[in-house]
Amino acid sequence: MSRQPSLSQRANKRLNLPPLHTYVPPLQPFYDSELYPDGIINLSTAENSLLSGRLIEHLSRPITIRPQHLKYRHTLLLTTLPTVEELLPQYINDHFNPLVPVNRKNSVAGPGIGAVLAQLIWALADEGAGVLLTAPFYDDYVRDIVHPTMATVVLARPPADINPLSKDVLSHLETKILESADQGVKITVLLLCNPHNPLAQVVPQDVLEGYALLAEKHNLHLVVDEVFGLSTFDSAYPPAVNAKFKSILSYDLHALGVNPSRVHVLAGPTKDFGASGFKLGLLVSPSNLPLINLLRPLFNATPISAATDLLFARVLADKPFVAQFLVDNSAALGAAYELVAGWMTFHGLPFVRANAGVYVVVDLAPFIARIADASDGDTAKLDRAVVAMLAEKVFLKPTTLMADPIPTRFRFVFTQARPTMELALRRIERAFGAPLAPFSDV
Ligand SMILES: Cc1ncc(COP(=O)(O)O)c(C=O)c1O
């Protein structure tokens, strides 16, 4: 037999990377009250089931499939049928108050935020160039930054006593830009998630403006991921700085002294609708049409599926449904957060107060102390906690994977249906031998 053909040098570089210390649940179906009640409840993935029934009802209404839906995307787009290509920009115009109206020319739609970000990074950064974020950060960005570009993730790591969503972080970012250049990794892109993942808070406008001014000063691109922009909520446990979400698309960047061609926004409805599996995302860059025109044809190979388009275009076109859904989702998020926040308060578990997103960062140190050995180091403690929870069939992801400086914290997704959440909370209590919190009080 002939020799095995080799992979690209790029692929080999990847293959030879040491495996990360990561946390994954065993390979078996996740919990479902009907399909698999013995399964592990997955509280690690940013999915939102709170209003799934209502969306499923809308999606399940009889629908007319036309021959164009069976053809290539190009054919579907050249019809008068409603498509997400037209409706996603409208969604942004309706809810993000952009200074420059978003349209099909200054935006590009693709199969999910991750897919769009990967293409965007390819266009903005060369192999080895740096993409700078503040820790803790949403760790799946690594995939989108490294593949396909082979750009480098660079983290500004402010000390644990600094709020990473405050202006205090800006000097740490600037130091990192300079240090990184000295070490041969030139930062090209600043990437910020607002509202933040994993910290689940809206980033205040003055902080975001600080990022934009830093990008201007060092001639960087600023990418703002606003996928959770409309998944914000009020609750009895608000953050000390309880900012309202305001898209950077609504800022007057010229007046701020920032060239708007360096600011690019990712957004879309799938997080708000608990429908990440539909894979829809939009890149908006109103002042950088060459970038948008460069990227648009790249999605011909991996376009949005016509099935997603058909079903979700009908949802987005139903504006009263969308408006009511967003209001009700916000209320449901607030109530679901309060259940978990009350439970954490009962147990004396410190947590980062949230006003956006579908998760909360919680410090399980008081629980871990119940089961850890005195000789355990940080990783051993975390391993022990994850194993204890898996034994009780619940999975939470440690935020050390997201470069969190506090080594005992987890990102706790709270948006499963209420009976599932209550079951999960009981399982966690059992895992650590903790008393049962009274749900009626929380
Ligand atoms: C902040 C953030 N950006 C992007 C994504 C990926 O979105 P998509 O599923 O549309 O690729 C996620 C998914 O959890 C996310 O939390």
The ligand as an SDF file (V2000), in Angstrom:
LIG
                    3D

 16 16  0  0  0  0  0  0  0  0999 V2000
  -21.4480   35.1680   22.9240 C   0  0  0  0  0  0  0  0  0  0  0  0
  -21.6740   34.1450   21.8780 C   0  0  0  0  0  0  0  0  0  0  0  0
  -21.3290   34.3970   20.6180 N   0  0  0  0  0  0  0  0  0  0  0  0
  -21.5130   33.4730   19.6540 C   0  0  0  0  0  0  0  0  0  0  0  0
  -22.0580   32.2530   19.9320 C   0  0  0  0  0  0  0  0  0  0  0  0
  -22.2140   31.2550   18.8190 C   0  0  0  0  0  0  0  0  0  0  0  0
  -23.4180   31.4930   18.1780 O   0  0  0  0  0  0  0  0  0  0  0  0
  -23.9220   30.5520   17.0040 P   0  0  0  0  0  0  0  0  0  0  0  0
  -24.5430   29.3600   17.6220 O   0  0  0  0  0  0  0  0  0  0  0  0
  -24.9020   31.4100   16.2690 O   0  0  0  0  0  0  0  0  0  0  0  0
  -22.7320   30.2010   16.1800 O   0  0  0  0  0  0  0  0  0  0  0  0
  -22.4480   31.9560   21.2290 C   0  0  0  0  0  0  0  0  0  0  0  0
  -23.0250   30.6380   21.5620 C   0  0  0  0  0  0  0  0  0  0  0  0
  -23.2450   30.2990   22.6920 O   0  0  0  0  0  0  0  0  0  0  0  0
  -22.2430   32.9040   22.2320 C   0  0  0  0  0  0  0  0  0  0  0  0
  -22.5670   32.6570   23.5130 O   0  0  0  0  0  0  0  0  0  0  0  0
  1  2  1  0
  2  3  1  0
  2 15  2  0
  3  4  2  0
  4  5  1  0
  5  6  1  0
  5 12  2  0
  6  7  1  0
  7  8  1  0
  8  9  2  0
  8 10  1  0
  8 11  1  0
 12 13  1  0
 12 15  1  0
 13 14  2  0
 15 16  1  0
M  END
$$$$
